[in-house]
Amino acid sequence: MERPRLLKCASMSFVMYCIFAMSFLAIEATTNITTDQSSLLALKAHITNDPHNLLGNWTTSTSVCNWAWITCDSINNRVIVLNLSSMSLTGTIPPHIGNLSFLVHLRLRDNNFHGSLPMELAQLRRLEIIHLGINSFEGKIPPWLNSLPKLQSLYLFSNDFTGSIPSSLWQCRELLQLSLDDNKFTGIISTNIENLSLLKELYLNDNRFEGQIPRRLFNCTSLQILNLSGNRLTGSVPLEIGNLRYLNVVRLHANHLTGLIPSTIFNISTLEVMGIGGNRLSGPIPSTIGLGVNLKKVFLWINELNGRIPDSITNASQLTVLDLNSNSLSGPVPSTLGEDMVAHVCDFGIAKLLGEEDSMTQTRTLATIGYMAPEYGSEGIVSARGDVYSFGILMIETFTRKKPIDNMFEERLSLQCWIKEALPHSVTQVADSNLLVEENLPAKKDCILSILQVALDCTVELPKSRLDITKVLGELENIKTKFQKRVART
């Protein structure tokens, strides 16, 4: 008696499953056009500015699959790609977007979408790519991201998101690319990040993250690009960074990191770019730097490094940029390296690389031609503030094509005075004319004006009144971001 009853229950369960499955398929079949059409028309209605009328053929008289910027699946006749990137659109994302149940790619990059992300996006379980970078979205990252089991790429960079990263994000185990940079995120980087074991690219830079770099991050051994720069991270750089055997680019600059440069980082044969400047790292440059056979760019500027520059650096035969600015290093840069480099060694801190006998002569000579701070020539004082002065002069030279030694700058007229007299209303009179072509001219003028104002703040006569180099970096990053957003919307 028990066996027939079990068979009957199993049969009923199977029948119920079939009914549910057929009902689900029937619903998808009957909504393959009407649902997608109404969802996209709702999106169009929430777009308040389409300056180029790029959505002009989104009408009920045209088949959805023939609409511009839409791709349909030929088998199911459903929308699988929505790509409205770089179209100067302004608007919000309506909840109706959650009815595009076959959507695989959602790309709204480089527009002026704003508001928060609707929770209905959690219904798009086929989504593999979400690209919402360079917009004005705000609020917190929604907690429903783990409802998207196929999500591989999440790009939210250059928006106005705030708060901490929700724990649900670390459950998106298929993620390959995660870009949250240039927002206003706070909190710590969770140790649960190790769950993203397939991750290849991680961009958390230019936010307000605090705390230490979690050691478990380096269990994500598929990482090729790691960018944590421009935050408030403290502590040391974990030795476990050497576990990232496929790492190509690592950027940790402009944080508050301390301790030694981990020697294991140079054991990564694939490493090409290493940026850890603008921190408080101390000790010597590891001799293992010579193991970096593919190293092309190394940025160690503004730390507290000391000791001699290791001779093994000559073994890094691909090296083209070595920035040792503002440290306490001694000894010369190996001459063999200087001959082979395509670019030059950044030498605002050159006085520290010279011998004691040459130091005073060299600083006085350079001060007389306008590139070094006045205190170098008069007092022989070497400091990071003096390097900021030099950097400011080079910024002015870059954007004006004028040098402090040009004949026009004699007697009482200096390069800085010439700039001060022109700003802010006559920036076009001093800027390099090659930079002021008609395309995006207002954005370019504002960008150059802002840069020159930062440069002037770097070159004031009193050292303590000059900007800190980390502040300079932050200002320039903000100027760049604003310029990119303005250009993207034109």
Secondary structure as the mmCIF struct_conf table of DSSP 4:
data_model
#
loop_
_struct_conf.conf_type_id
_struct_conf.id
_struct_conf.beg_label_comp_id
_struct_conf.beg_label_asym_id
_struct_conf.beg_label_seq_id
_struct_conf.end_label_comp_id
_struct_conf.end_label_asym_id
_struct_conf.end_label_seq_id
HELX_RH_AL_P HELX_RH_AL_P1 GLU A 2 THR A 30
TURN_TY1_P TURN_TY1_P1 THR A 31 ILE A 33
HELX_RH_AL_P HELX_RH_AL_P2 THR A 34 ALA A 45
TURN_TY1_P TURN_TY1_P2 HIS A 46 HIS A 46
STRN STRN1 ILE A 47 ASN A 49
TURN_TY1_P TURN_TY1_P3 PRO A 51 HIS A 52
TURN_TY1_P TURN_TY1_P4 LEU A 54 ASN A 57
BEND BEND1 THR A 59 THR A 59
TURN_TY1_P TURN_TY1_P5 THR A 60 SER A 61
BEND BEND2 THR A 62 THR A 62
HELX_RH_3T_P HELX_RH_3T_P1 VAL A 64 ASN A 66
BEND BEND3 TRP A 67 TRP A 67
TURN_TY1_P TURN_TY1_P6 ALA A 68 TRP A 69
STRN STRN2 ILE A 70 ASP A 73
TURN_TY1_P TURN_TY1_P7 SER A 74 ASN A 77
STRN STRN3 ARG A 78 ASN A 83
TURN_TY1_P TURN_TY1_P8 SER A 85 SER A 86
BEND BEND4 MET A 87 MET A 87
STRN STRN4 THR A 90 GLY A 91
HELX_RH_3T_P HELX_RH_3T_P2 PRO A 95 ASN A 99
TURN_TY1_P TURN_TY1_P9 SER A 101 PHE A 102
STRN STRN5 HIS A 105 ARG A 107
BEND BEND5 ASP A 110 ASN A 111
STRN STRN6 ASN A 112 GLY A 115
HELX_LH_PP_P HELX_LH_PP_P1 SER A 116 PRO A 118
HELX_RH_3T_P HELX_RH_3T_P3 MET A 119 GLN A 123
TURN_TY1_P TURN_TY1_P10 ARG A 125 ARG A 126
STRN STRN7 ILE A 129 HIS A 131
BEND BEND6 ILE A 134 ASN A 135
STRN STRN8 SER A 136 GLY A 139
HELX_LH_PP_P HELX_LH_PP_P2 LYS A 140 PRO A 142
HELX_RH_3T_P HELX_RH_3T_P4 PRO A 143 SER A 147
TURN_TY1_P TURN_TY1_P11 PRO A 149 LYS A 150
STRN STRN9 SER A 153 TYR A 155
BEND BEND7 SER A 158 ASN A 159
STRN STRN10 ASP A 160 GLY A 163
HELX_LH_PP_P HELX_LH_PP_P3 SER A 164 PRO A 166
HELX_RH_3T_P HELX_RH_3T_P5 SER A 167 GLN A 171
TURN_TY1_P TURN_TY1_P12 ARG A 173 GLU A 174
BEND BEND8 LEU A 176 LEU A 176
STRN STRN11 GLN A 177 SER A 179
BEND BEND9 ASP A 182 ASN A 183
STRN STRN12 LYS A 184 PHE A 185
BEND BEND10 GLY A 187 GLY A 187
STRN STRN13 ILE A 188 ILE A 188
HELX_RH_3T_P HELX_RH_3T_P6 THR A 191 ASN A 195
TURN_TY1_P TURN_TY1_P13 SER A 197 LEU A 198
STRN STRN14 GLU A 201 TYR A 203
BEND BEND11 ASP A 206 ASN A 207
STRN STRN15 GLU A 210 GLN A 212
HELX_LH_PP_P HELX_LH_PP_P4 ILE A 213 PRO A 214
HELX_RH_3T_P HELX_RH_3T_P7 ARG A 215 ASN A 219
TURN_TY1_P TURN_TY1_P14 THR A 221 SER A 222
BEND BEND12 GLN A 224 GLN A 224
STRN STRN16 ILE A 225 ASN A 227
BEND BEND13 GLY A 230 ASN A 231
STRN STRN17 ARG A 232 THR A 234
BEND BEND14 GLY A 235 GLY A 235
HELX_RH_3T_P HELX_RH_3T_P8 LEU A 239 ASN A 243
TURN_TY1_P TURN_TY1_P15 ARG A 245 TYR A 246
STRN STRN18 VAL A 249 ARG A 251
BEND BEND15 ALA A 254 ASN A 255
STRN STRN19 THR A 258 GLY A 259
HELX_LH_PP_P HELX_LH_PP_P5 LEU A 260 PRO A 262
HELX_RH_3T_P HELX_RH_3T_P9 SER A 263 ASN A 267
TURN_TY1_P TURN_TY1_P16 SER A 269 THR A 270
STRN STRN20 VAL A 273 GLY A 275
BEND BEND16 GLY A 278 ASN A 279
STRN STRN21 ARG A 280 GLY A 283
HELX_LH_PP_P HELX_LH_PP_P6 PRO A 284 PRO A 286
HELX_RH_3T_P HELX_RH_3T_P10 SER A 287 LEU A 291
TURN_TY1_P TURN_TY1_P17 VAL A 293 ASN A 294
STRN STRN22 LYS A 297 PHE A 299
BEND BEND17 ILE A 302 ASN A 303
STRN STRN23 GLU A 304 ARG A 308
HELX_LH_PP_P HELX_LH_PP_P7 ILE A 309 PRO A 310
HELX_RH_3T_P HELX_RH_3T_P11 ASP A 311 ASN A 315
TURN_TY1_P TURN_TY1_P18 SER A 317 GLN A 318
STRN STRN24 VAL A 321 ASP A 323
BEND BEND18 SER A 326 ASN A 327
STRN STRN25 SER A 328 SER A 330
BEND BEND19 GLY A 331 GLY A 331
HELX_LH_PP_P HELX_LH_PP_P8 PRO A 332 PRO A 334
HELX_RH_AL_P HELX_RH_AL_P3 SER A 335 ASP A 340
BEND BEND20 VAL A 342 ALA A 343
STRN STRN26 CYS A 346 CYS A 346
TURN_TY1_P TURN_TY1_P19 PHE A 348 GLY A 349
HELX_RH_3T_P HELX_RH_3T_P12 ILE A 350 LYS A 352
TURN_TY1_P TURN_TY1_P20 LEU A 353 LEU A 353
BEND BEND21 LEU A 354 LEU A 354
HELX_RH_AL_P HELX_RH_AL_P4 GLU A 356 THR A 368
TURN_TY1_P TURN_TY1_P21 ILE A 369 GLY A 370
BEND BEND22 TYR A 371 MET A 372
HELX_RH_AL_P HELX_RH_AL_P5 PRO A 374 GLU A 379
HELX_RH_AL_P HELX_RH_AL_P6 ALA A 384 THR A 400
TURN_TY1_P TURN_TY1_P22 PRO A 404 ILE A 405
BEND BEND23 ASP A 406 ASP A 406
TURN_TY1_P TURN_TY1_P23 ASN A 407 MET A 408
BEND BEND24 PHE A 409 PHE A 409
TURN_TY1_P TURN_TY1_P24 GLU A 411 ARG A 412
HELX_RH_AL_P HELX_RH_AL_P7 LEU A 415 ALA A 422
TURN_TY1_P TURN_TY1_P25 LEU A 423 SER A 426
HELX_RH_AL_P HELX_RH_AL_P8 VAL A 427 VAL A 430
BEND BEND25 ALA A 431 ALA A 431
HELX_RH_3T_P HELX_RH_3T_P13 SER A 433 LEU A 435
BEND BEND26 GLU A 438 GLU A 438
TURN_TY1_P TURN_TY1_P26 GLU A 439 ASN A 440
HELX_RH_AL_P HELX_RH_AL_P9 LEU A 441 CYS A 458
BEND BEND27 THR A 459 THR A 459
BEND BEND28 GLU A 461 LEU A 462
HELX_RH_3T_P HELX_RH_3T_P14 PRO A 463 SER A 465
BEND BEND29 ARG A 466 ARG A 466
HELX_LH_PP_P HELX_LH_PP_P9 LEU A 467 ASP A 468
HELX_RH_AL_P HELX_RH_AL_P10 ILE A 469 ALA A 488
TURN_TY1_P TURN_TY1_P27 ARG A 489 ARG A 489
#
